């Protein structure tokens, strides 16, 4: 008599003996997104740095899950923190 764990490991726990369980592929895109995206603790948005043709652009996502993202202050909040007495025209609005 074999245990349930051994049956699952062998694949004999299935209803039909010739049936196989399909493997779930690795979700590489989700892991890459977690590395590229950052969550701003100040303004609560998720942001990323986009570099295209030697041009740096910041992309902001307002309706995006922040769970598991690395924390990092976004450039607009960094400018606000750096200069407390800022003028509204100097600050980039993340929207």
C-alpha positions as CSV (number, residue, x, y, z in Angstrom):
1,X,0.0,0.0,0.0
2,X,1.5,3.3,-1.1
3,X,0.9,6.6,0.6
4,X,-1.1,9.5,-1.0
5,X,2.1,11.5,-1.5
6,X,3.7,8.7,-3.4
7,X,0.7,8.4,-5.7
8,X,0.7,12.1,-6.4
9,X,4.4,12.0,-7.2
10,X,3.9,9.1,-9.6
11,X,0.8,10.6,-11.1
12,X,-1.4,7.6,-10.3
13,X,-3.9,9.7,-8.3
14,X,-5.6,10.7,-11.6
15,X,-9.0,9.3,-12.6
16,X,-7.7,7.8,-15.8
17,X,-4.2,6.2,-15.8
18,X,-3.3,7.7,-19.2
19,X,-4.3,11.2,-18.1
20,X,-1.4,13.6,-17.4
21,X,-1.2,16.8,-15.4
22,X,-0.1,19.7,-17.5
23,X,2.7,21.8,-16.1
24,X,2.3,25.5,-15.5
25,X,4.9,27.5,-17.4
26,X,7.1,29.9,-15.5
27,X,5.6,33.4,-15.5
28,X,8.8,35.3,-16.6
29,X,6.9,38.5,-17.5
30,X,5.5,38.9,-14.0
31,X,8.9,38.4,-12.4
32,X,10.5,40.9,-14.9
33,X,7.8,43.5,-14.1
34,X,8.5,43.1,-10.4
35,X,12.1,44.0,-11.0
36,X,11.4,47.0,-13.3
37,X,8.5,48.6,-11.3
38,X,8.8,50.6,-8.1
39,X,6.2,51.6,-5.6
40,X,6.4,55.2,-4.3
41,X,5.5,55.3,-0.5
42,X,4.8,59.0,-0.7
43,X,2.2,59.3,-3.4
44,X,1.2,55.6,-3.5
45,X,1.7,55.1,-7.3
46,X,3.7,52.5,-9.1
47,X,6.3,53.9,-11.5
48,X,9.1,52.8,-13.8
49,X,11.9,54.3,-15.8
50,X,11.7,53.8,-19.5
51,X,14.8,54.4,-21.6
52,X,14.2,54.6,-25.4
53,X,16.7,56.0,-27.9
54,X,18.8,57.6,-25.1
55,X,15.7,59.4,-23.8
56,X,14.6,58.8,-20.2
57,X,10.9,58.8,-19.5
58,X,9.0,58.0,-16.3
59,X,5.8,56.0,-16.6
60,X,3.2,56.2,-13.7
61,X,0.5,53.6,-13.0
62,X,-2.2,54.8,-10.6
63,X,-4.4,51.7,-10.6
64,X,-1.8,49.0,-10.2
65,X,-1.1,46.5,-7.4
66,X,1.8,47.6,-5.2
67,X,2.2,44.2,-3.4
68,X,5.7,42.8,-3.9
69,X,7.1,45.8,-5.6
70,X,10.3,47.4,-4.5
71,X,9.9,50.7,-2.7
72,X,11.4,53.8,-4.2
73,X,10.4,57.4,-4.3
74,X,9.2,58.6,-7.7
75,X,11.0,61.5,-9.4
76,X,8.1,64.0,-8.8
77,X,8.1,63.2,-5.1
78,X,11.8,63.3,-4.9
79,X,11.7,66.8,-6.4
80,X,9.1,67.8,-3.8
81,X,11.1,66.4,-0.9
82,X,14.3,68.0,-2.2
83,X,12.7,71.5,-2.3
84,X,10.0,72.0,0.3
85,X,9.2,75.4,-1.0
86,X,8.5,74.5,-4.6
87,X,6.5,76.3,-7.3
88,X,3.7,74.2,-8.9
89,X,5.1,74.7,-12.4
90,X,8.4,73.0,-11.4
91,X,6.8,69.7,-10.3
92,X,5.9,67.0,-12.7
93,X,2.4,65.7,-12.1
94,X,2.4,61.9,-12.3
95,X,-1.0,61.8,-14.0
